[in-house]
Amino acid sequence: MDRVRLAEGIRHGQQAEAFTGDRWTRMAGAGTVGASRILLLAAPVRARRWRVRVTQARAHVRVAEFGLYRSAVG
């Protein structure tokens, strides 16, 4: 995979303010998520398990989508 897509269920507003790949091998980190956020990884990654850890939020975070993708380019 070389793309990660996260989306919040924003019916109750955008809540996630920061997230990371946790203490496992960190692949990416960023600020807000909102309706949709696509992270481009530096290089393709193969893994059996993926985890997202929200490190800062205004209120309860409602993850609507967590997707892993491989681009056709490269």
PyMOL CGO cylinders between C-alpha atoms (Angstrom):
from pymol import cmd
from pymol.cgo import CYLINDER

trace = [
    CYLINDER, 0.00, 0.00, 0.00, 1.16, 3.52, -0.63, 0.3, 1, 1, 1, 1, 1, 1,
    CYLINDER, 1.16, 3.52, -0.63, -1.98, 5.49, 0.24, 0.3, 1, 1, 1, 1, 1, 1,
    CYLINDER, -1.98, 5.49, 0.24, -4.05, 5.63, 3.42, 0.3, 1, 1, 1, 1, 1, 1,
    CYLINDER, -4.05, 5.63, 3.42, -7.49, 7.23, 3.42, 0.3, 1, 1, 1, 1, 1, 1,
    CYLINDER, -7.49, 7.23, 3.42, -9.20, 8.28, 6.62, 0.3, 1, 1, 1, 1, 1, 1,
    CYLINDER, -9.20, 8.28, 6.62, -12.60, 9.89, 6.90, 0.3, 1, 1, 1, 1, 1, 1,
    CYLINDER, -12.60, 9.89, 6.90, -14.58, 11.06, 9.91, 0.3, 1, 1, 1, 1, 1, 1,
    CYLINDER, -14.58, 11.06, 9.91, -18.33, 10.80, 10.27, 0.3, 1, 1, 1, 1, 1, 1,
    CYLINDER, -18.33, 10.80, 10.27, -18.66, 14.58, 10.41, 0.3, 1, 1, 1, 1, 1, 1,
    CYLINDER, -18.66, 14.58, 10.41, -22.39, 14.77, 11.10, 0.3, 1, 1, 1, 1, 1, 1,
    CYLINDER, -22.39, 14.77, 11.10, -21.31, 15.79, 14.61, 0.3, 1, 1, 1, 1, 1, 1,
    CYLINDER, -21.31, 15.79, 14.61, -18.43, 17.96, 13.37, 0.3, 1, 1, 1, 1, 1, 1,
    CYLINDER, -18.43, 17.96, 13.37, -14.75, 17.36, 12.77, 0.3, 1, 1, 1, 1, 1, 1,
    CYLINDER, -14.75, 17.36, 12.77, -13.20, 16.03, 15.99, 0.3, 1, 1, 1, 1, 1, 1,
    CYLINDER, -13.20, 16.03, 15.99, -9.80, 14.43, 15.26, 0.3, 1, 1, 1, 1, 1, 1,
    CYLINDER, -9.80, 14.43, 15.26, -7.03, 17.00, 15.52, 0.3, 1, 1, 1, 1, 1, 1,
    CYLINDER, -7.03, 17.00, 15.52, -3.94, 14.76, 15.29, 0.3, 1, 1, 1, 1, 1, 1,
    CYLINDER, -3.94, 14.76, 15.29, -3.20, 11.11, 14.61, 0.3, 1, 1, 1, 1, 1, 1,
    CYLINDER, -3.20, 11.11, 14.61, -0.25, 8.77, 14.15, 0.3, 1, 1, 1, 1, 1, 1,
    CYLINDER, -0.25, 8.77, 14.15, 0.63, 5.19, 13.31, 0.3, 1, 1, 1, 1, 1, 1,
    CYLINDER, 0.63, 5.19, 13.31, 1.23, 4.45, 17.04, 0.3, 1, 1, 1, 1, 1, 1,
    CYLINDER, 1.23, 4.45, 17.04, 4.27, 2.68, 18.51, 0.3, 1, 1, 1, 1, 1, 1,
    CYLINDER, 4.27, 2.68, 18.51, 4.38, 0.12, 15.74, 0.3, 1, 1, 1, 1, 1, 1,
    CYLINDER, 4.38, 0.12, 15.74, 6.41, 1.16, 12.72, 0.3, 1, 1, 1, 1, 1, 1,
    CYLINDER, 6.41, 1.16, 12.72, 5.15, 4.66, 12.08, 0.3, 1, 1, 1, 1, 1, 1,
    CYLINDER, 5.15, 4.66, 12.08, 4.11, 5.16, 8.47, 0.3, 1, 1, 1, 1, 1, 1,
    CYLINDER, 4.11, 5.16, 8.47, 2.49, 8.58, 8.67, 0.3, 1, 1, 1, 1, 1, 1,
    CYLINDER, 2.49, 8.58, 8.67, 1.15, 11.25, 10.95, 0.3, 1, 1, 1, 1, 1, 1,
    CYLINDER, 1.15, 11.25, 10.95, -0.92, 14.35, 10.34, 0.3, 1, 1, 1, 1, 1, 1,
    CYLINDER, -0.92, 14.35, 10.34, -3.28, 16.90, 11.79, 0.3, 1, 1, 1, 1, 1, 1,
    CYLINDER, -3.28, 16.90, 11.79, -7.01, 17.00, 11.21, 0.3, 1, 1, 1, 1, 1, 1,
    CYLINDER, -7.01, 17.00, 11.21, -8.96, 14.35, 9.28, 0.3, 1, 1, 1, 1, 1, 1,
    CYLINDER, -8.96, 14.35, 9.28, -12.34, 15.89, 8.44, 0.3, 1, 1, 1, 1, 1, 1,
    CYLINDER, -12.34, 15.89, 8.44, -14.54, 14.55, 5.65, 0.3, 1, 1, 1, 1, 1, 1,
    CYLINDER, -14.54, 14.55, 5.65, -11.58, 12.83, 3.97, 0.3, 1, 1, 1, 1, 1, 1,
    CYLINDER, -11.58, 12.83, 3.97, -7.81, 12.80, 4.24, 0.3, 1, 1, 1, 1, 1, 1,
    CYLINDER, -7.81, 12.80, 4.24, -5.45, 10.87, 1.98, 0.3, 1, 1, 1, 1, 1, 1,
    CYLINDER, -5.45, 10.87, 1.98, -1.90, 10.29, 3.17, 0.3, 1, 1, 1, 1, 1, 1,
    CYLINDER, -1.90, 10.29, 3.17, 0.80, 9.46, 0.63, 0.3, 1, 1, 1, 1, 1, 1,
    CYLINDER, 0.80, 9.46, 0.63, 3.39, 7.11, 2.08, 0.3, 1, 1, 1, 1, 1, 1,
    CYLINDER, 3.39, 7.11, 2.08, 7.06, 7.63, 1.20, 0.3, 1, 1, 1, 1, 1, 1,
    CYLINDER, 7.06, 7.63, 1.20, 7.31, 4.10, -0.20, 0.3, 1, 1, 1, 1, 1, 1,
    CYLINDER, 7.31, 4.10, -0.20, 4.95, 1.14, -0.66, 0.3, 1, 1, 1, 1, 1, 1,
    CYLINDER, 4.95, 1.14, -0.66, 4.40, -0.89, 2.52, 0.3, 1, 1, 1, 1, 1, 1,
    CYLINDER, 4.40, -0.89, 2.52, 3.38, -4.50, 3.06, 0.3, 1, 1, 1, 1, 1, 1,
    CYLINDER, 3.38, -4.50, 3.06, 1.79, -5.29, 6.41, 0.3, 1, 1, 1, 1, 1, 1,
    CYLINDER, 1.79, -5.29, 6.41, -0.69, -7.72, 7.93, 0.3, 1, 1, 1, 1, 1, 1,
    CYLINDER, -0.69, -7.72, 7.93, -1.99, -5.25, 10.49, 0.3, 1, 1, 1, 1, 1, 1,
    CYLINDER, -1.99, -5.25, 10.49, -2.58, -1.52, 10.44, 0.3, 1, 1, 1, 1, 1, 1,
    CYLINDER, -2.58, -1.52, 10.44, -3.54, 0.71, 13.32, 0.3, 1, 1, 1, 1, 1, 1,
    CYLINDER, -3.54, 0.71, 13.32, -4.43, 4.38, 13.64, 0.3, 1, 1, 1, 1, 1, 1,
    CYLINDER, -4.43, 4.38, 13.64, -4.09, 6.18, 16.93, 0.3, 1, 1, 1, 1, 1, 1,
    CYLINDER, -4.09, 6.18, 16.93, -5.84, 9.52, 17.41, 0.3, 1, 1, 1, 1, 1, 1,
    CYLINDER, -5.84, 9.52, 17.41, -3.51, 11.55, 19.63, 0.3, 1, 1, 1, 1, 1, 1,
    CYLINDER, -3.51, 11.55, 19.63, -5.63, 14.66, 19.98, 0.3, 1, 1, 1, 1, 1, 1,
    CYLINDER, -5.63, 14.66, 19.98, -9.37, 15.27, 19.57, 0.3, 1, 1, 1, 1, 1, 1,
    CYLINDER, -9.37, 15.27, 19.57, -12.00, 17.84, 20.47, 0.3, 1, 1, 1, 1, 1, 1,
    CYLINDER, -12.00, 17.84, 20.47, -14.56, 15.16, 21.37, 0.3, 1, 1, 1, 1, 1, 1,
    CYLINDER, -14.56, 15.16, 21.37, -15.42, 11.52, 20.51, 0.3, 1, 1, 1, 1, 1, 1,
    CYLINDER, -15.42, 11.52, 20.51, -13.97, 10.68, 17.07, 0.3, 1, 1, 1, 1, 1, 1,
    CYLINDER, -13.97, 10.68, 17.07, -16.19, 8.78, 14.66, 0.3, 1, 1, 1, 1, 1, 1,
    CYLINDER, -16.19, 8.78, 14.66, -14.04, 7.11, 11.99, 0.3, 1, 1, 1, 1, 1, 1,
    CYLINDER, -14.04, 7.11, 11.99, -16.23, 6.57, 8.95, 0.3, 1, 1, 1, 1, 1, 1,
    CYLINDER, -16.23, 6.57, 8.95, -13.56, 5.06, 6.70, 0.3, 1, 1, 1, 1, 1, 1,
    CYLINDER, -13.56, 5.06, 6.70, -10.08, 3.60, 6.96, 0.3, 1, 1, 1, 1, 1, 1,
    CYLINDER, -10.08, 3.60, 6.96, -8.85, 2.51, 3.55, 0.3, 1, 1, 1, 1, 1, 1,
    CYLINDER, -8.85, 2.51, 3.55, -5.54, 1.21, 2.19, 0.3, 1, 1, 1, 1, 1, 1,
    CYLINDER, -5.54, 1.21, 2.19, -4.72, 1.66, -1.47, 0.3, 1, 1, 1, 1, 1, 1,
    CYLINDER, -4.72, 1.66, -1.47, -1.97, 0.98, -3.98, 0.3, 1, 1, 1, 1, 1, 1,
    CYLINDER, -1.97, 0.98, -3.98, -1.63, 3.55, -6.73, 0.3, 1, 1, 1, 1, 1, 1,
    CYLINDER, -1.63, 3.55, -6.73, -1.29, 2.47, -10.33, 0.3, 1, 1, 1, 1, 1, 1,
    CYLINDER, -1.29, 2.47, -10.33, 1.66, 4.84, -10.80, 0.3, 1, 1, 1, 1, 1, 1,
    CYLINDER, 1.66, 4.84, -10.80, 5.20, 3.79, -9.90, 0.3, 1, 1, 1, 1, 1, 1,
]
cmd.load_cgo(trace, "trace")
